[in-house]
Amino acid sequence: MKTAIIYYSQHHGNTKKLIDAIAQKGEADLIDVTTGHSADLTGYERIGIASGVYAGSVAKPLIKFCEEKLPEGREVFYIFTSAMTGESALAGVRRIAESRNCRELGVYHCKGYNTFGPFKLVGGTSKGHPTVDEIRECVEFYEGL
């Protein structure tokens, strides 16, 4: 099944580590939403939506990209990293996918190293994440879709 993973991964590249492991198996095309403005997703049957969490939500550029480019009726899955937030961070992109009649296949979440704001003063939170095991688990999640 032809798969694209659209992503936003800044700061420490936590989310990129996860999707790079998937892409190494040659199973998905990666599209960085900060540079892939001309990307056409209509040729993909399955679309992954991947991001770190910024102020309690997946990245705003990713949400905007989905508003503009996510095609109707696709299978979608979510991959995200965060220091603290749970699935509530997906609310914005989930609404878009639902409005496009996309079918959700699943969610993978793990911790990600965070040095935003005051956390920088204490050396950050969730150091060492994602771990090798979390990266492996993400690949297993993808393979099980």
C-alpha positions as CSV (number, residue, x, y, z in Angstrom):
1,M,0.0,0.0,0.0
2,K,1.5,3.3,-1.0
3,T,2.1,5.4,2.1
4,A,3.3,8.9,2.9
5,I,4.1,10.2,6.3
6,I,3.7,14.0,6.6
7,Y,5.6,15.4,9.5
8,Y,6.9,18.3,11.5
9,S,9.9,17.7,13.7
10,Q,11.9,20.6,15.0
11,H,14.0,21.3,18.1
12,H,15.5,17.8,18.9
13,G,14.2,15.8,16.0
14,N,12.4,13.3,18.3
15,T,9.6,12.5,15.8
16,K,12.0,12.4,12.9
17,K,13.9,9.6,14.6
18,L,10.8,7.5,14.7
19,I,9.7,8.0,11.1
20,D,13.3,7.7,9.8
21,A,13.3,4.2,11.2
22,I,10.1,3.4,9.2
23,A,11.5,5.0,6.1
24,Q,14.7,2.9,6.3
25,K,12.7,-0.1,5.6
26,G,11.6,1.6,2.3
27,E,8.0,1.4,3.2
28,A,6.9,5.1,3.3
29,D,7.7,8.4,1.6
30,L,8.5,11.2,4.1
31,I,7.2,14.7,3.5
32,D,8.4,17.5,5.7
33,V,5.6,20.0,5.9
34,T,8.0,22.9,6.2
35,T,9.5,22.2,2.7
36,G,6.9,20.0,1.0
37,H,4.4,22.8,0.1
38,S,4.0,21.4,-3.4
39,A,3.4,17.8,-2.3
40,D,0.5,16.0,-3.8
41,L,-1.0,13.4,-1.4
42,T,-3.7,12.1,-3.8
43,G,-1.6,9.2,-5.0
44,Y,-1.3,7.8,-1.5
45,E,-3.7,5.3,0.0
46,R,-2.4,5.6,3.5
47,I,-1.1,8.8,5.2
48,G,0.8,9.1,8.5
49,I,0.6,12.3,10.4
50,A,3.6,12.8,12.6
51,S,4.7,15.6,14.9
52,G,6.1,16.7,18.2
53,V,3.8,18.4,20.6
54,Y,4.2,22.2,21.0
55,A,2.1,23.9,23.7
56,G,-0.3,21.0,24.0
57,S,-0.9,20.4,20.3
58,V,0.7,18.9,17.2
59,A,2.6,21.6,15.3
60,K,0.5,24.4,13.7
61,P,2.3,24.1,10.3
62,L,1.2,20.4,10.2
63,I,-2.4,21.3,11.0
64,K,-2.3,23.9,8.2
65,F,-0.8,21.4,5.8
66,C,-3.5,18.9,6.6
67,E,-6.2,21.6,6.1
68,E,-4.8,22.3,2.6
69,K,-3.6,18.9,1.4
70,L,-5.2,16.0,3.2
71,P,-7.3,14.1,0.6
72,E,-10.7,12.6,1.2
73,G,-11.3,9.0,2.2
74,R,-7.7,7.9,3.1
75,E,-6.5,5.7,5.8
76,V,-4.6,7.7,8.4
77,F,-2.4,7.0,11.4
78,Y,-0.7,9.2,13.9
79,I,2.8,9.3,15.4
80,F,3.7,11.8,17.9
81,T,6.3,12.6,20.6
82,S,5.8,14.7,23.7
83,A,7.3,15.3,27.1
84,M,3.9,15.4,28.9
85,T,0.8,15.5,26.6
86,G,-1.4,12.6,25.6
87,E,-3.7,12.0,22.7
88,S,-5.6,15.3,23.3
89,A,-2.7,16.9,21.3
90,L,-4.2,15.3,18.2
91,A,-7.6,17.0,18.4
92,G,-7.0,19.5,15.6
93,V,-5.7,17.0,13.0
94,R,-8.2,14.4,14.0
95,R,-11.0,16.9,13.3
96,I,-9.6,17.5,9.8
97,A,-9.2,13.8,9.0
98,E,-12.7,13.1,10.2
99,S,-14.1,15.9,8.1
100,R,-12.4,14.3,5.1
101,N,-13.9,10.9,5.9
102,C,-10.5,9.4,6.6
103,R,-10.4,6.1,8.6
104,E,-8.1,6.2,11.6
105,L,-5.8,3.1,11.8
106,G,-4.1,3.9,15.1
107,V,-1.8,6.1,17.2
108,Y,1.8,5.7,18.3
109,H,3.0,8.0,21.0
110,C,6.2,8.1,23.1
111,K,8.1,10.6,25.1
112,G,10.4,13.1,23.4
113,Y,13.3,15.1,24.9
114,N,12.1,18.6,25.7
115,T,14.0,21.8,26.5
116,F,11.3,24.3,25.8
117,G,11.0,27.4,28.1
118,P,11.7,26.8,31.7
119,F,12.6,23.2,31.1
120,K,15.9,24.3,29.5
121,L,17.0,25.7,32.9
122,V,16.9,22.2,34.4
123,G,18.5,20.5,31.4
124,G,15.2,19.4,29.9
125,T,12.7,16.6,30.5
126,S,12.4,13.2,29.0
127,K,16.1,13.0,28.3
128,G,17.2,10.1,26.2
129,H,13.8,9.8,24.5
130,P,12.8,8.4,22.1
131,T,14.8,5.3,23.2
132,V,16.0,2.5,20.9
133,D,13.1,0.4,22.3
134,E,10.6,3.2,21.5
135,I,11.9,3.5,18.0
136,R,11.6,-0.2,17.5
137,E,8.1,-0.2,19.0
138,C,7.1,2.6,16.5
139,V,8.3,0.5,13.6
140,E,6.4,-2.5,14.9
141,F,3.3,-0.3,15.3
142,Y,3.7,0.7,11.6
143,E,4.2,-2.8,10.4
144,G,1.1,-3.9,12.3
145,L,-1.2,-1.4,10.5
